[in-house]
Amino acid sequence: MPTEIHRPRNDVAPKRPAFLKFATALATAAILGGCSYTATSDIANPVVRKASWFSYLNADDLRVACSAGEAEGRIRIVYNADYYKDVRTFDITPQTGTDNFMLVSHMFGPLDVSEMNVSVRSPLGAFSGEPARQTLTRQQYLTLTDALQQDGFGTQSREGLRLHSEDYYWVALGCSQKQMTLAAWANGDDDLRDLHFPIVLEKVSGQVDPLPPAPDPDALKVPDPTIGSHRDSQDRNFYRTVRGNTLQ
């Protein structure tokens, strides 16, 4: 038992605010690190998204369904154009009894998160957007998957690639024959302007706002003026790393 608890009350009291702040940070980290995105989760809910973004990005829900043979042909695509400025998500699901597919997309951001920072290196905030739903024909679906394969889906090897929240990147995951495939493209390692599938996706998604244009990978990156210090940058930014066909 630490001897500090036997000290006079006025010696302990000043430490409470710091302890409470630390406890809040730990609690937030536990929530963000421990919540899985499931088939019943709603990515449009900012609380759900904050708690399960890593799980959603890794398509944990699709992986479970895929291994059970219940996600054949399903695809998830995420475009991160600086997490705190613009994120697009696209979920494509075959429609039972038809040759059509349902594409549900969301657009998140931007948001000033200065008052939400609790000194935890994890994805905070970004407001929710109403989902856009669009029916795809089989031909549209095939055109998209052909473009994905042309860009390396199913054949690329990106072991160790880091996807940073403050950068631009694409992630695509799909289920076929109970196997998950993951592909990733990151600005700097790739020239995102040369990809084919985003052009197809933009045409069929039904989103009103166009996709944020990918930057020149050789251009000098300008520091974000909303970040006041190096510590602020550490606290709000995060990254995922490609490990096999997963993001960790």
N, C-alpha and C positions, 0 to 999 in steps of 0.2 A: 504494500500500500504506500503510495508516495507520501512523503512527509509534508508536502505543500498543503494538504487538506487540513492540517492542524494549525496553520498559521492564522493570525488574526484576520477577521473578515475584511477589514479595510485594505489588507494586503492582497487579497484574492480578487476582490471586486473589479479592479481596473483591467484584469485579464479577460473578463467575460466577453466584451465585444469582439476581441480578436478570436477567442475560442468559438463564439457563435458564427463568425464569418468563416472560420476554418471548417466548422461542422456543416455549414450550408454548402460550402464548396464540395466537401466529401459526399454529401447526400446527392448533390447534383451529378457528380461524377458517377455515383453508383447507379442512378437512374439512367443516365445516358449510356453507360457501359453494359447495363444488364437487361434492357428491353429488346425483345425480338419483334420484328414486324411479321404479322400473321395474315392469313387470308381474310380476317375480319377487321383488320386495322384500316384506318382512314388516313392516308398520307396528306390529305387536305387539312386535317386538324393540326394546328401548329404545335400543340402539346405532344401529340403522337409523333409528329415528325421530329421534334426536338429529342424525344426519348429514344427513337428507334431508327434514326437516319442511317447509321452504319449498317444496320440489319437490312433496311430497305435497299440500300445501294448494293449490298451483296446478294440481294434477292433470296434471302433466307426462306421466305414463304414459297417462292417458286421452287426452291431446291427440295423442300419437303413434298410438295405436290408432284414434282418431277420424278422423284425416287419411287413414288407410289403409282406412277403411270397416269397421273391426272393432270398433266400440264403440257401435253404434246403440242408443239407449235407455238407455245406462248413465248413472248419476247418482252423484255424490259430494256428501255434505253433511257439513259440520263445524260443530260448536257449540263455541265457545271461551268457557268460563265462568271466566275467569282461567286462563291456560295452566298455572300451577303448582298449581291447585286442582282443576279438573275440565274435561276435554275429551272430547267425544263425536264419533266418526266413524261415518259410515254410507255403505257402498258397495252400490249396487244394480245387479245384472247380469241381463239376460234369460237364461233357461235354454233352450238350444238344443233344438228339437223339442217344446217345450211352450209354453203360454200363461203360464207362471209366471215369477217373478223371484226371485233369491236376494238377500237383504239381509244383509250381514255388518257388524256394528257392534262398536265397541270403546269402552271407557271408560278414561281415563287420569287419574292423579292421585289424591290430592294427594301431594306429596313435599317434604321439607325439603331444599333444594338448597344450603344454606349452605356445605357442604364441597365442592361441585362447581363453585363459581364460579371461573372462571379469567380474569375480567375481559375477557370477549368478549361483545359485544352480540348474543346469539344464543340460540335455544331450547335450554336445557339440561334434561336429565333427564325426569322424570315417569315413574312406573313403568308397566309394561305390564299389560294385562288380557286375560284369555282372550276370544276373539271369540265373539259371540253370532250364531247363524245362524237366519234365519227365512225361510220360503218365503212369498212374496206372490202372491196371485192377480192376474190382469190388472186386475180391478176395484179392488183395493187400490192397485195401482200408479197407475192412472188417478186415483183419489181423491187420492193424494199429489201427482201432477203438476198436477192442477187447483188444489189448494191453493197450490202453489208459484207458479203463474201468477197466482192471485188476489193473492198478496203481491208481485207485480212481476217474477217470473222471466221473462226474455226481453223485458221492456219497460222496466225501470228504467235510469236513467243515473246511475252513481255515480262518475264520473271523479274521481280525486283523493282518494277516501275512504280514510282511514287506519284500519287495523284493529290496535289495540294489544293486545299479549299480556296485559296486566293487566286488560283490559276484557272485556265480554261482546259477542260477535258471532256471526253465522251466515254461512257461505259455502256456496253451492250451485253445482255445475257439472254440466253435462249435455251429451251428444253427440246430435245429430240431423242426418242428411243430411251427414255429414262436417264439421259445424260445431260448435264448442264455444260454449256459453253460460255466462256467469258472472253470478251475482247475489250481493249482499252486503248485510247489515243490521247496523248497529252501534248499540249502546246510546248514547243521547245524540243521534245523528242520527235514530234510529228508536226507537219504543217497542216493544221486542221482545215485550212482553206481548200486543200486538195481532195478532201474526202467526198465521196459520191453519195453515200446514204443520207446525209443531212438534207441534201437538195430534194430527194424523194420524200423524206419524212416531213419536211416543211410543206410540201404540196398536199399531202394527204391528211395532215394532223387536224386541220380545222381550227388551229389557233389563230386568233386575229393578229396578234403581234408577231412580226417576223423574228426568226432566231437572231440572237446577238451575233454580229460578225466576229469571227475568230481573228485574233491579232496576228500581226507579223511575228513569227517566232524569233526573228533576229532583232526585233525592235527593243530598245532599252525600256525596261519596265519602270513606270513612274510610281513612286510610293503613294499609297492610299492616304489622302489628306485627313480622313476620318480617324486614323490611328495616331494616337498621340505619343506613343513611345514604343520601344522594342518590346517591352513587357506586354503592352496592349496587344501587339501583334502575336506574341506567343500565346496569350490567353485566349484569343478568339479564333486563331487559325488552327488547322488540323490537316492530317493527310491519311490516306489509305495506301497500302502497298499490295501490288499484285503478287500473290503466292499461288502458283498453279492456276486453278480456275476459280480462286477465291480472292476477296479483298480483305486484308487484315490490317 
